[in-house]
Structure formats: structure tokens, C-alpha cells
Amino acid sequence: MNKPAAESKHLQLLYAGSFLGNFDRIVITPLLLPAAKGLHVSVASVTVALTAYLLLFGIMQPVHGLISDVFGRVRVMRFALLGMCVADVLSGLAPNLGLLILGRALAGASAAALLPVMVAYVGDRLPFERRQRTVASLLAAGAVGTAGATVVAGVFTHLWSWRAAILLVAVCAPVLAVAFGRMPEAHSAAPAGMSVGERLATVFRIGWFRFLVVFAVFEGAAMLGFFNFFNAALQVGGHSIVDAGLVTGSYGLAAVAGGLAVRTLGERVSAATHFGVGGALLCAGYLVCVPAQSMATVLAGSVLSGLAFALVQSIVQTWGTQVAPPQVRGIATSLVASAVYTGAALSTFLVSGLADEKHFGPLFAIAAAVTLPVALIGPVARARFATTLAQQQRAGTAGAAAPLPAERNRG
């Protein structure tokens, strides 16, 4: 097999991993009400399983990033897929809430390896001019997984049980782990004698990295936290889990469309502009659902959120690969991703009481309020970062975070 064909096959495997990882992350979202009924607990209690997944998903990403810098990206991703299998068997067969929460937490801890290590793998193997397009495709594949999870969970629950969709992941994960074994390893090993503390110090000495980690907490809350309640809002309003899944599944289709726009316009439109448009769309998506959570408003909210995800999230992830040198790229990208999903976990936890009380209007109003400053600050920060890179180019500076030539003039 020639090199371009082999590379295409490897990217397809990464896309499959992104699909399955997002399927696993979202699959509990449409199951909040059915699982609560099946386990005879409140919706807020089952929401803890979602929060536990997102929290461990965020916390464990730096750990996986550190390990992948030393032992290799592919090896870490394969072990993560096997861990997802075990955790989803526990979740799918859980006889009580405690084991469901434990299973989802372990699934989150395992799946945490996929996205940041995939992004680092792309950063290791592809030149910058191809990275954002590839990361956008990774996120688009994940968005399809998001859509698939909502639809499949609804259909499987209607036909069999709320547990069936979770167990489906447990079957697919080890198959994909075997397929990943065909991928070539790619990582920049940490210098001999460089401790974990020294590697962390390396990335935190970079001013833009410090900003990005803090900003990513709020961006993650806005982008990946509150939209999880779109599906529950429809079910509480009397719509079936299948109908709710079909409506909120539009999120994934919109994200794919947004990903195509990123690939088409990426070289002609600045990243700051992408961020600004995406932030505005996300804010509008939440606002439209404040007065009422009908099929039409949630459909609009899902579509706008999906478009926003494609426009913004690839920028945040790619940003992490730009501010860090190759030998610590894994820990850098994973810390950014960790911040994103920690923010998502906090947001779901903090508004779970409103969901339990069926107060979805105030919930989405809070979502819009959190999104607004993200939508305003993000584009400005990204534009200033581009200016900093241009100044480095003119001054001929170099250093740990110095960008590659192709990276320097992208806004």
C-alpha cells in the first residue's frame, strides 16, 4: 500500500475512534429519564452518572497525555478502547445507581485518552496546514457519533432496554482496539531525565497556554455542557425518546456541515472569525429554547449548537498544538481538553437541579449567559494570539512555543 493510501486508512481509523468515543460520551444523555425510571431514582441522581463521566473524562486527559508522550499514542488509545469495553459492560448491566455511576466514571476515565491523544497524533504526523482540517474532520466524526448515540439510544430503548445502547459500545470498542494495531506509532519522546514536573513547568511557562487552559473551562461549559439537556427537555415535554433522539440528532448533522465549512473556508477565513461566528450561533441556540422547549425550538437549538461546535472546537484543540513544543505536545493538548470537559462536567452538575424540577427555560437562560462572554472573549484572544505569532516571525524569535512557519500567520 502506498503512503497516501496508508495514511488515509490510518485517518479513517482515527475518525472511527472519534465516532465511538463521542457515541459513548453522549449515549447516557437521552437515557436520563428511562434510566431514572428503570432504577427508581430521580433524574438529578442519574445526571450524576453523566457528570461523573465528564469529570473523569476531563481529569484523566493529562494523565493519558503524559503517558502517550513516553509510551506512544497508539498504545495508549488501544488500552483506552479496552477500558471502555470493561466499563460499559459494568454500566450496561448495573443493577443500581451506584454501579451505573461507577461504570460511567470508569468509561469516562478510559475514553479520556482518545481525543487529546488523537489530536497529538495528528500534530505529530501532519504539517500544520493540514492539522486544523484534520482536527475538524475528527470532531465532525465525533459529532456523527453524538447524533448516532441519540438516535440509537432512543430506538434501542424503545425496542429493548435503555441498557442496550451502552452495551453496543462494549462490543465495538475491542474490535476497534484490534484495528488500531495496524497504525504506525508516532510520538515525540520526552527528553531523557525530564520529570513530569519539568514537563508541566515547560507548558505552564507559556503565557498563552495558561490563558487557554483557564478559558477552556468556560468554553467547555458553554459548548459541551448545557446542550446535554435538549433531549431531556423534549422528553419531559411529552415527546417520545425516539422523537427526541431524531430531533437532537440534528446536532451531529449540523456539526458535519460546519466541519465541511471549516475545511472549505479554513484557508480564507481567520480562526478568530470562525470563533466569533460559532460563539454567536451557540448563544442564539440556547436563547431560542428559553421561552419554550418545543420540537421546533429544540431542533433550532440543536442545529445552531452543532454548527457552533464545528466552528469553535477545532480551533480550541488546534490552538493547544500550536502553543507547545513537540516533546510535550501530548500533555499540552490533554490539559486543554481536560479543562474543556471539566467545565462541561461542572455545568451539568450545577444545573441538574433545574432539570430535575423541569425548569428548562431558566437552565437554557443560564447557558446563554455563560456563552456570551466566551463568544466575546474568544475571537479577540485568538486574533491577539495570531498577532503575537506574526511579531515572533518578524523578530525572528524562537523558543519552546515558537510556531512552525505555516502556523504563523493564521488568525
C-alpha positions in Angstrom: 0.0 0.0 0.0 1.4 3.4 -1.0 2.0 6.1 1.6 -1.0 8.3 0.9 -3.4 5.4 0.8 -2.0 4.0 4.1 -2.3 7.5 5.7 -5.9 7.7 4.6 -6.6 4.3 6.2 -5.0 5.5 9.4 -7.0 8.7 9.5 -10.2 6.7 8.9 -9.4 4.6 12.0 -9.0 7.8 14.0 -12.3 9.1 12.7 -13.9 5.8 13.8 -12.3 6.2 17.2 -13.7 9.7 17.5 -17.1 8.5 16.4 -17.2 5.7 19.1 -15.7 8.0 21.8 -18.4 10.6 21.3 -21.1 7.9 21.0 -20.0 6.6 24.4 -19.9 10.1 25.9 -23.4 11.1 24.7 -25.2 7.8 25.0 -26.3 8.4 28.6 -27.9 11.8 27.7 -31.1 10.5 26.1 -31.2 7.8 28.7 -31.5 10.1 31.7 -35.3 9.7 32.0 -35.5 6.0 31.1 -32.6 5.1 33.4 -34.2 7.1 36.2 -37.5 5.2 35.8 -35.7 1.8 35.5 -33.6 2.3 38.6 -36.4 4.1 40.5 -34.4 7.2 41.2 -34.6 10.9 40.3 -33.3 12.5 37.1 -30.9 14.5 39.1 -29.5 11.3 40.5 -28.9 9.8 37.1 -27.4 13.1 35.9 -24.6 12.3 38.4 -23.6 9.5 36.1 -23.2 12.0 33.2 -21.3 14.4 35.5 -19.0 11.6 36.7 -18.3 10.6 33.1 -17.4 14.2 32.1 -15.4 14.8 35.2 -13.2 11.7 34.9 -13.1 12.4 31.2 -11.5 15.8 32.0 -9.3 14.8 34.9 -7.7 11.8 33.2 -6.8 13.5 29.9 -3.5 15.0 31.2 -2.6 11.6 32.6 -3.1 9.9 29.3 -1.2 12.8 27.6 1.8 12.3 29.8 1.8 8.5 29.2 1.4 8.9 25.5 4.4 11.3 25.4 6.5 8.5 26.8 5.0 5.2 25.7 3.3 6.2 22.4 0.0 7.5 21.2 -1.3 4.3 19.6 -0.6 2.1 22.6 -2.5 4.4 24.9 -5.5 4.6 22.5 -5.7 0.8 22.3 -5.7 0.4 26.1 -8.3 3.1 26.3 -10.7 1.3 24.0 -10.3 -1.9 26.0 -11.0 0.0 29.2 -14.2 1.4 27.6 -15.3 -2.1 26.9 -15.0 -3.2 30.5 -16.6 0.0 31.9 -19.5 -0.2 29.5 -20.2 -3.8 30.4 -20.4 -2.7 34.1 -22.6 0.3 33.2 -24.9 -1.7 30.9 -25.5 -4.4 33.4 -25.6 -2.2 36.5 -28.4 -3.3 38.9 -28.4 0.0 40.8 -27.4 3.7 40.6 -24.1 3.3 42.4 -22.7 0.8 39.9 -24.1 2.8 36.9 -22.2 5.9 38.2 -19.1 3.8 38.8 -19.3 2.3 35.3 -19.8 5.7 33.6 -16.9 7.2 35.6 -14.6 4.4 34.5 -15.8 4.8 30.9 -15.0 8.5 31.1 -11.6 7.8 32.5 -10.8 5.4 29.7 -12.4 7.4 26.8 -10.4 10.4 28.0 -7.4 9.1 26.2 -9.0 9.2 22.7 -9.5 12.9 21.7 -6.3 14.5 23.1 -4.1 11.7 22.1 -5.7 11.7 18.6 -5.1 15.4 18.3 -1.5 14.9 19.5 -1.1 12.1 16.9 -2.3 14.4 14.2 0.1 17.1 15.4 3.0 14.6 15.3 2.3 13.2 11.8 0.8 16.1 9.8 2.1 19.5 8.9 0.2 22.5 10.4 -1.5 23.4 7.2 -3.4 20.1 7.3 -3.9 19.9 11.1 -7.0 22.1 11.6 -8.8 20.5 8.6 -8.0 17.0 10.0 -8.9 18.0 13.6 -12.2 19.4 12.2 -12.8 16.1 10.5 -12.1 14.3 13.7 -14.6 16.5 15.5 -17.1 16.0 12.7 -16.8 12.2 13.0 -17.3 12.6 16.7 -20.4 14.8 16.1 -21.8 12.0 13.9 -21.2 9.7 16.9 -23.2 12.2 19.0 -26.1 12.1 16.6 -25.9 8.3 16.3 -25.9 7.9 20.1 -29.1 9.9 20.5 -30.9 8.1 17.7 -29.6 4.6 18.5 -30.3 5.0 22.3 -33.8 6.1 21.5 -34.6 3.2 19.2 -32.9 0.6 21.3 -34.7 1.8 24.4 -38.0 1.7 22.5 -37.4 -1.8 21.2 -35.4 -3.4 24.1 -33.9 -1.6 27.0 -32.1 1.6 27.9 -29.1 -0.6 28.6 -28.7 -1.9 25.0 -27.0 1.1 23.5 -24.4 1.2 26.3 -23.6 -2.5 25.7 -23.3 -1.8 22.0 -20.2 0.3 22.7 -18.8 -2.5 24.8 -19.0 -4.8 21.8 -17.5 -2.3 19.3 -14.6 -1.0 21.4 -12.4 -4.1 21.5 -12.9 -4.6 17.7 -11.6 -1.1 17.1 -8.7 -1.6 19.5 -7.5 -4.5 17.3 -7.9 -2.4 14.2 -5.8 0.4 15.8 -2.9 -2.1 16.0 -2.3 -1.5 12.3 -1.5 2.1 12.8 2.2 3.2 13.0 3.3 4.7 16.3 4.0 8.4 16.3 5.2 10.4 19.3 8.0 12.7 20.3 9.5 11.2 23.3 10.2 13.4 26.3 13.9 14.1 26.7 15.8 11.6 28.9 15.7 12.7 32.6 12.8 15.2 32.1 10.5 14.7 35.0 6.7 15.1 35.0 7.1 18.3 37.0 9.6 19.7 34.5 7.3 18.8 31.6 4.4 20.5 33.3 6.6 23.5 34.1 7.6 23.7 30.4 4.0 24.2 29.2 2.9 26.4 32.1 5.7 28.8 31.4 4.0 29.7 28.2 1.7 32.6 28.8 -0.8 31.8 26.0 -1.1 28.3 27.3 -2.0 29.5 30.8 -4.7 31.7 29.3 -6.0 28.8 27.1 -6.4 26.4 29.9 -8.4 28.8 32.0 -10.5 30.0 29.1 -11.2 26.4 28.0 -13.1 25.7 31.3 -15.7 28.3 30.4 -15.7 27.3 26.7 -16.3 23.7 27.7 -19.2 24.6 29.9 -20.8 26.6 27.1 -20.1 24.3 24.3 -20.3 20.8 25.8 -22.3 21.0 29.0 -25.7 22.6 28.7 -26.7 21.1 25.3 -26.9 17.7 27.0 -30.3 18.8 28.3 -32.0 19.4 25.0 -33.1 15.7 24.8 -34.4 15.6 28.3 -36.4 18.8 27.8 -38.3 17.2 24.9 -39.0 14.0 26.8 -40.3 16.0 29.8 -42.5 17.9 27.4 -44.2 14.6 26.4 -42.3 13.6 23.3 -41.1 10.0 22.9 -37.4 9.1 23.3 -37.3 8.2 19.6 -38.7 11.6 18.5 -36.4 13.4 20.9 -33.4 11.4 19.6 -34.2 12.2 16.0 -34.6 16.0 16.7 -31.4 16.3 18.8 -29.6 14.1 16.4 -29.6 17.1 14.1 -26.7 18.4 16.2 -24.4 15.8 14.6 -25.5 16.5 11.1 -25.1 20.3 11.7 -21.6 19.7 13.1 -20.7 17.7 9.9 -22.0 20.6 7.8 -20.0 23.0 9.9 -16.9 20.8 9.6 -17.2 21.0 5.8 -17.4 24.8 6.1 -14.2 24.8 8.1 -12.4 22.7 5.6 -13.6 24.9 2.7 -13.1 28.3 4.3 -10.3 27.4 6.7 -7.6 28.9 4.5 -9.6 32.1 3.6 -11.3 33.0 6.9 -9.4 33.6 10.1 -9.8 31.4 13.2 -10.9 34.4 15.1 -13.8 34.9 12.7 -14.7 31.2 12.9 -14.8 31.5 16.7 -16.9 34.7 16.7 -19.5 33.2 14.4 -19.6 30.0 16.3 -20.0 31.7 19.6 -22.8 33.8 18.3 -24.6 30.7 16.9 -24.3 28.8 20.2 -25.7 31.7 22.2 -28.6 32.0 19.8 -29.2 28.3 20.1 -29.7 28.5 23.8 -31.7 31.7 23.7 -34.3 30.2 21.2 -35.0 27.5 23.8 -35.6 29.8 26.7 -39.3 30.7 26.1 -40.4 27.1 25.2 -38.8 23.7 24.5 -40.9 22.5 21.6 -39.8 20.3 18.8 -39.1 23.4 16.6 -37.1 25.3 19.2 -35.0 22.3 20.3 -34.4 21.5 16.6 -33.2 25.0 16.1 -31.1 24.9 19.2 -29.5 21.6 18.2 -28.6 22.7 14.7 -27.1 26.0 15.9 -25.1 24.2 18.6 -23.8 21.6 16.2 -22.7 24.4 13.8 -21.0 26.2 16.7 -19.2 23.1 17.8 -17.6 22.6 14.4 -16.6 26.2 14.1 -15.2 26.6 17.6 -14.0 23.3 19.0 -11.4 22.5 16.3 -9.9 26.0 16.9 -9.5 25.3 20.6 -8.0 21.9 20.1 -5.6 23.1 17.4 -4.6 26.0 19.5 -3.3 23.6 22.0 -0.9 22.1 19.5 0.4 25.5 18.5 1.4 26.8 21.9 3.5 23.8 23.0 6.7 22.2 21.7 6.5 18.7 20.2 8.1 16.8 23.2 5.3 18.0 25.5 2.5 18.3 22.9 0.6 15.3 24.4 0.4 16.8 27.8 -0.4 20.3 26.4 -3.3 19.1 24.2 -4.6 16.9 27.0 -4.6 19.7 29.6 -6.6 21.9 27.2 -9.1 19.1 26.6 -9.2 18.4 30.4 -10.1 22.0 31.0 -12.9 21.8 28.3 -14.5 18.7 29.8 -14.0 19.8 33.4 -16.1 22.8 32.5 -18.7 20.6 30.9 -18.9 18.5 34.0 -19.3 21.4 36.3 -22.0 22.9 34.2 -24.1 19.7 34.0 -23.8 19.3 37.8 -24.7 22.8 38.7 -27.9 22.9 36.6 -29.0 19.3 37.2 -31.4 20.5 39.9 -33.2 22.7 37.4 -33.5 19.7 35.1 -35.0 17.6 37.9 -37.5 20.3 38.6 -38.3 20.6 34.8 -37.2 24.2 34.8 -35.5 24.1 31.4 -36.2 27.7 30.4 -34.0 29.1 33.2 -31.5 26.4 32.5 -31.0 27.5 28.9 -31.0 31.1 30.0 -28.0 30.3 32.2 -26.4 28.6 29.3 -26.8 31.7 27.1 -25.4 33.9 29.9 -22.3 31.7 30.2 -21.9 31.5 26.5 -22.0 35.3 25.8 -18.6 36.2 27.4 -17.0 33.1 25.7 -18.3 34.3 22.4 -16.9 37.8 23.0 -13.5 37.0 24.5 -12.6 34.0 22.3 -12.3 35.8 19.0 -10.4 38.7 20.5 -7.9 36.4 22.2 -7.4 34.3 19.1 -6.8 37.4 17.0 -4.2 38.7 19.5 -2.5 35.3 19.5 -2.2 35.5 15.8 -0.6 38.9 16.2 1.8 37.5 18.7 2.9 34.8 16.2 3.3 37.4 13.5 5.5 39.5 15.8 7.6 36.5 16.6 8.1 35.9 12.9 9.2 39.5 12.3 11.5 39.5 15.2 12.9 36.1 14.2 12.4 34.7 17.7 12.5 31.1 18.6 11.6 29.1 21.7 9.6 26.3 23.2 6.4 27.6 21.8 7.7 29.0 18.5 5.3 28.0 15.7 6.2 26.3 12.5 6.3 28.7 9.5 2.9 27.5 8.3 1.4 28.3 11.7 2.5 31.9 12.0 0.0 33.9 10.0 -3.2 32.1 10.8 -5.7 34.3 12.8 
